[in-house]
Amino acid sequence: MPKLLHIVASPRGADSKSNALAAEFVAAEQARTPNLSVDRLDLWAEDLPAFDGDPAAAKMTFFGVGEMDPAKAEAWETVSRITSRFLEADHIVLGVPMWNGGIPYRLKHYIDIITQPGLLFGFDPEKGYFGLLENKRATVVTTSGVWAPGADPKYGEDFQSNYLEWWLDLIGITDVQTIRYQPTLMNPAPQEHYQEVLQSILSGARQGVPA
Ligand SMILES: Cc1cc2nc3c(=O)[nH]c(=O)nc-3n(C[C@H](O)[C@H](O)[C@H](O)COP(=O)(O)O)c2cc1C
């Protein structure tokens, strides 16, 4: 049974456009794939443990810094448990608003927890970083109030989709579809634009990736 993990990165609940469009995408996927199993991960409802001294030190042992001890091993156990939920999915769907040019801190927190050597990526001094995930795909639904593709730099920069596409590639997910509803606020026809994006989702059109 194929598994989809729907990651909710906006805290704005029913008001959130990235939540709404990502949910529409997931529903469309369910309609297309009736045996699809969907796991919804709301990062604002989830009790994410601090990624502080012990988990950071546990990660660094894989780079030859320090030794694994009971405290680090316990932290690693927690990290592995949270990461296993991500690893189970064949398809990752992220609904992500732009916050200060980048992504909301809860999503960065989650990424910092799960992006671990031996689990999501490997490293070799010659090869550099390489992803460990295979045969997975991702769909990223992005919103931003002001920034849009091609916007004048005075309206900001995109450290949101660029960062997420870089991170997904780092961990081995190269089949990435980015669905944009941007801008949401500085938009002369926000409702019409929303409906266009929604229609492209419902018709199964793949934006942002070559056919
Ligand atoms: C904390 C915060 C920071 C934001 N930073 C930006 C930004 O840098 N650029 C931008 O265009 N919009 C920014 N916005 C606006 C949101 O990206 C925009 O309202 C978006 O539609 C929210 O998505 P949502 O409806 O899924 O929550 C910010 C909003 C908040 C709450």
The ligand as an SDF file (V2000), in Angstrom:
LIG
                    3D

 31 33  0  0  0  0  0  0  0  0999 V2000
    6.0310   35.2940   10.5170 C   0  0  0  0  0  0  0  0  0  0  0  0
    5.6770   35.6020    9.1010 C   0  0  0  0  0  0  0  0  0  0  0  0
    6.6680   35.9630    8.2020 C   0  0  0  0  0  0  0  0  0  0  0  0
    6.3590   36.2120    6.8690 C   0  0  0  0  0  0  0  0  0  0  0  0
    7.3720   36.5180    6.0000 N   0  0  0  0  0  0  0  0  0  0  0  0
    7.0880   36.7230    4.6820 C   0  0  0  0  0  0  0  0  0  0  0  0
    8.1340   36.9900    3.7440 C   0  0  0  0  0  0  0  0  0  0  0  0
    9.3190   37.0290    4.0530 O   0  0  0  0  0  0  0  0  0  0  0  0
    7.7860   37.2000    2.4500 N   0  0  0  0  0  0  0  0  0  0  0  0
    6.4980   37.1520    2.0230 C   0  0  0  0  0  0  0  0  0  0  0  0
    6.2540   37.3310    0.8310 O   0  0  0  0  0  0  0  0  0  0  0  0
    5.4750   36.8820    2.9020 N   0  0  0  0  0  0  0  0  0  0  0  0
    5.7520   36.6700    4.2050 C   0  0  0  0  0  0  0  0  0  0  0  0
    4.7410   36.3870    5.0960 N   0  0  0  0  0  0  0  0  0  0  0  0
    3.3520   36.2690    4.5840 C   0  0  0  0  0  0  0  0  0  0  0  0
    2.9550   34.8070    4.3690 C   0  0  0  0  0  0  0  0  0  0  0  0
    3.9310   34.0830    3.6480 O   0  0  0  0  0  0  0  0  0  0  0  0
    1.6470   34.7550    3.6030 C   0  0  0  0  0  0  0  0  0  0  0  0
    0.6250   35.4150    4.3200 O   0  0  0  0  0  0  0  0  0  0  0  0
    1.2330   33.3420    3.2980 C   0  0  0  0  0  0  0  0  0  0  0  0
    0.1270   33.3500    2.4350 O   0  0  0  0  0  0  0  0  0  0  0  0
    0.8810   32.5740    4.5500 C   0  0  0  0  0  0  0  0  0  0  0  0
    0.6110   31.2410    4.1870 O   0  0  0  0  0  0  0  0  0  0  0  0
   -0.5300   30.4230    4.9350 P   0  0  0  0  0  0  0  0  0  0  0  0
   -1.8190   31.0440    4.5250 O   0  0  0  0  0  0  0  0  0  0  0  0
   -0.3570   29.0490    4.4370 O   0  0  0  0  0  0  0  0  0  0  0  0
   -0.2610   30.5220    6.4130 O   0  0  0  0  0  0  0  0  0  0  0  0
    5.0190   36.1440    6.4340 C   0  0  0  0  0  0  0  0  0  0  0  0
    4.0090   35.8080    7.3560 C   0  0  0  0  0  0  0  0  0  0  0  0
    4.3270   35.5520    8.6780 C   0  0  0  0  0  0  0  0  0  0  0  0
    3.2210   35.1780    9.6460 C   0  0  0  0  0  0  0  0  0  0  0  0
  1  2  1  0
  2  3  1  0
  2 30  2  0
  3  4  2  0
  4  5  1  0
  4 28  1  0
  5  6  2  0
  6  7  1  0
  6 13  1  0
  7  8  2  0
  7  9  1  0
  9 10  1  0
 10 11  2  0
 10 12  1  0
 12 13  2  0
 13 14  1  0
 14 15  1  0
 14 28  1  0
 15 16  1  0
 16 17  1  0
 16 18  1  0
 18 19  1  0
 18 20  1  0
 20 21  1  0
 20 22  1  0
 22 23  1  0
 23 24  1  0
 24 25  2  0
 24 26  1  0
 24 27  1  0
 28 29  2  0
 29 30  1  0
 30 31  1  0
M  END
$$$$
